[in-house]
Amino acid sequence: MSTPLWQVNRGYRLQIGDATGADGLDISNLQVTFDVSKSSSNTDKTNSASIEIYNLSPESLKLLDVDYPYAVLNAGYIDLGLYRLFAGQVTDITTRRSGTDRITQLQMGEGYVDLNHNILSSLVAPGKTVKDVAEEIRKAIPNSSRGVYNGTNINNPIIYGYPLQGSPKQMLDELSRKYGLEWQLDDTVLYVHDTDRANTENFEDAQVISKYTGLIENAYRTSGDIRRSEEDDNKKQSVQWTQLLNGKLVPGSIVKLEDTFIQGWYKITDIRHSGGWRDTSWITEVRAQAIEKVVRNE
């Protein structure tokens, strides 16, 4: 069976080492499979990845024998460029035999050590906003580069101050539950926004999803948030689709779906990237939620 044209000319780069991913292993020609899951709400689902590497040398295996090595996976199509699918700490490493192959599996969490192994102990002063609290938490995440904040709730004032006692993840979870927010850490960026809004309101910059930009099958409707009843005004229409691997998509971002039967603006809630370099198709599966376009008054 021949390989479909849209699955050829692929490339990847897997770096495992220090926080830059540069001091250690640099792999681009071994058989690798990957399964990456990301969500716009890391309170409900943490971003994670499972990567299998075939036939690492004994010397390379020794380099992995450290606590929580940092790893970065970039993948894509040579003509279009490689994009970062995942970056984070390796939380578990196992090696097994399968026939003549030696397969090493990496289980990874996005910002695992930064989010869970650091402890905050401070007070955000009265008169600040929820955004200020989120930014204070972000500063306690060592490898975070910046914060992106959006929505109405994020600007609510903190009248009596806000105590921070716990890990960054615990504090972000607590803040999100109290003020109706979603948060996620993706590629060193902390995103915090109202549950009914997206990472930003840049509709003009939204990626278009169609058969011309990688859509493999027709999108189909789903029941939306199963935790909400059909009578709940906050229950949003959801859709799912499968497309060519696209590392540029970020949970919480806005896309414009232009399919045969379904068109409109959607916020990505869940993404799954999966594939194998030499054998399995590289695909991105997306679940998204209908979102109203914000019209700004100039």
N, C-alpha and C positions, 0 to 999 in steps of 0.2 A: 504493500500500500504506500503510495507516494505521499510526501509531506505537502500540505497545502501551501501555496505560495506565500500566504500571509504569516506563515510560521517559520520562514527561513530568514537567514541573515540576522540571527539573534546574537546577543552578547551579554556578558555579565561580568561583574567584578565583586569578589567577596574579600573584604579585608578584616583581619582579626588581630587585635593587639591592644594598644593603649586607647585612650579616649579619642584620638584622631583617626584610629583605624589604620594607621600607617606603619607602626612599629610592631611587626610580627609577620603573619602570613598574608600573602597577596595572591589570591587564587582566581584564575580566569580560564583555565583549560581542562579542569577535571569535571567529571559528571557531577552535577549538583541538582538537587530538587529543592523546592521551597514552597512553603504554605504560610502566608502572611495574613493576619486578621487585624483590622483596625476599626474603631468605632468613634463616633462623634461624642460619646459619653463614656469616659473612662471610669466613671462611678459605677456603671453597669457592666462594662466589658473593658478589660485592660488590653492595650495593643500588644500583640504577641506574634512570634514567628517560630517556625520549625524548619530547620535547614539540614539537609543530609548531604554529606560530602563523601564521594567514593574514592577509596584507595589513597588516603593521605599517607605520606611516608612516616616511618617511626620518628624521625627528627621533627616533623611537623606536629605530630601528636604530643611530643614533649613540650612544645611551645604552648599548647593549650592547657597544660597542667598548672593553671593558676586560678585564683579566685576571681570570678566575674569578669572575664576578659570582655573587651568592647568589640563589637562587630558591626560592620556596615555592608549591606547588600545593595548593589546597583544592578539594574537589568533593563534591557530594552532591545531596540533594533538598531543595528549599526548605522544605518542611514539617518535615523531620527534622533539618535542619542540615547545614552543610558541614564536612567533616573533612579534616585534613591527609593527603594521599596521599604527599607527598614534600617534603623540604627538603634542599638541598645546593648545592654549587658547580656552575656550568656549566663543563664541561671543553672543549666544542667547539660552535661556532656556524656554521651554513651557511645560505645563502639561495639559493633557486632559483625559477625561473618554472615554472608549470604552467598552461597556457592563459592566462587573464587574471589568475590569482592569483599573488601573491608569497608563498612559503612559507618561513618561517624555522624551522629545526630546532635545538633545544637538546638536547645530550647532557649528562646530569648524573650526578654521583656523590655519594652521601651522605657528607658530611664529607670530601670528596676531599682538599682542601688540608690540613685539620687532621690527617688520618690519615697522609698521605704526605710532607708538606713540613716537618714538625717532627722534630727529632732529640732523643732522650733520651740522657743520659749520667749515670747515677747507680747506686747500689747500695741495694737494699732490705735492711735489716739482718737478721741471723740472728734466728730466733725469731718472725718475722712469718709470715703465712699467704699462701696463693695469692691469697686475696681482697685482702690488703693490696697485693700486687704489681699486681693488676688495677686497684685504686683509684689507685695511683701512676701507672699508665699513663693512666688516665682524666683525671687532673689535667693531663696534658700535651696533652690534646685541647682546644683553646681554647674551642670553643662547646658542649662537653658540659655538661649541667646536673646530672646525677647518675648513679650506677651502681646497677644492680639485680643482685644476685648470689644464686645458689641452687645447692644440691647438696651432696654430701659432699666431692668432690674440691676444691672451692673453699676448703674449710676446712683442707686439708692444711698442715702447718707447713713453712716454708722453713728448714731446719736451718742451712745454711751461707751464707745470704743469697742474693740473686738480682740479678745484674748486668743493667742495662737499657742496651743500646747499639744504637740503631737508631730507626726511625720507630715511632710508636704501632701502626701496622698490623703491622709486622714483629714487634714485641714481643707483640702479642695473638695473632698466628698461632703464634709459638713457644710461648707459654704454653699455648695450647689444645692443641697437639700433645703437649706434655710431660705434661699432666695430664688429658687426656680431656675437654676443654671445648668449648663452642660460644660464640662471641661475635658480637654484631652491634651496630651503631650505628643507632638509629632515632629520628628526631625529637629529637635532642640527648641521648637516653638511651642509655647503654652497658649492654647486657645480657650477662652472662657466667654460664653455668650448665653443669652436667654434661651430657654428650651425651644421656643417657637421661632427663633431667628438663626441665621447662619453665622459663620466666622466673620464675614464682612458683608456689606451691602453692595459690593461692586458687581452688579448684574452685567455691566458692559464687558467685564473681563471673564465672564463665565465661559467654561468650555462647552462646546456644542457636541452633543452625543447623537450620532446618526450613522447610517450604513457607510457614509463617506469618511467617517472619522474613527472607524473601528468596531461599530456595533455588529456583532456576529448573528444574534438572533433577535426576534422582536421582543420588546419589553412587555411585561405583563403586570397586571395590577395585583396587589396583595391586600390583606385585611387591615394593614396599618398597625398601630400600637395595640397589641392584644390585651394590654392592661386596662385599656379604656373601652367603655361600652359604645355601641353605635350611636347612642343619644348624646354622648359627650361631645361638646362643641370643639374640644381640643384634639379630638381624634382626627388625624390627618390621613389623607389618601396616600398610599405608598405604592411604589413600583419597584420591580427588579429587572435587571438585564445582565447579559454577559457580553463582554467586548474583548478586543485585543488588549494585551497587557499594557497598562498605562500608569506609570509611577507618578505622573503629575497630579493625579486625583488625590484630594485630601478630604477625609471625613469632615463634615461640617461646612464644606464649600458648596457654592451654588453651581449647578449645571443647567443647560437648556437642552431638554430632550426633544428631538425631532424624529420620531419614529412614524411608522405607517399609521398606527391607530392611536398613539398616545403622544401628545405634545404638551410642553409647558415647562415651568421653572420648578426645579427640585433641589432640595438640600440633601447631600449625601449623608446617610446615617451609618452605613456599614460598608466596608470594602474587604474583599478577599482576593489576594494575588496568589496564583499557584502555577506550578509548571515544573518541568525538568529540562535541562539544557539539551540533552541528546535525544530525548524520546517523547516527552509529554508536551502537549500544546500549552503555550503561555497565555493565560487568560486572566481577566479581572472581572470579578462578579460584584455587582453594586446593588445595594438596597438604598432607596431614596424616598424622601417624604415631600409632598407638595408644599410649596411655599409661595406666599403672595409677594409679588414684586413691589418693592418700596419705591414710591414716587417722591422725589425730593422737590421741594419748592425752591426755585432759584432766586 
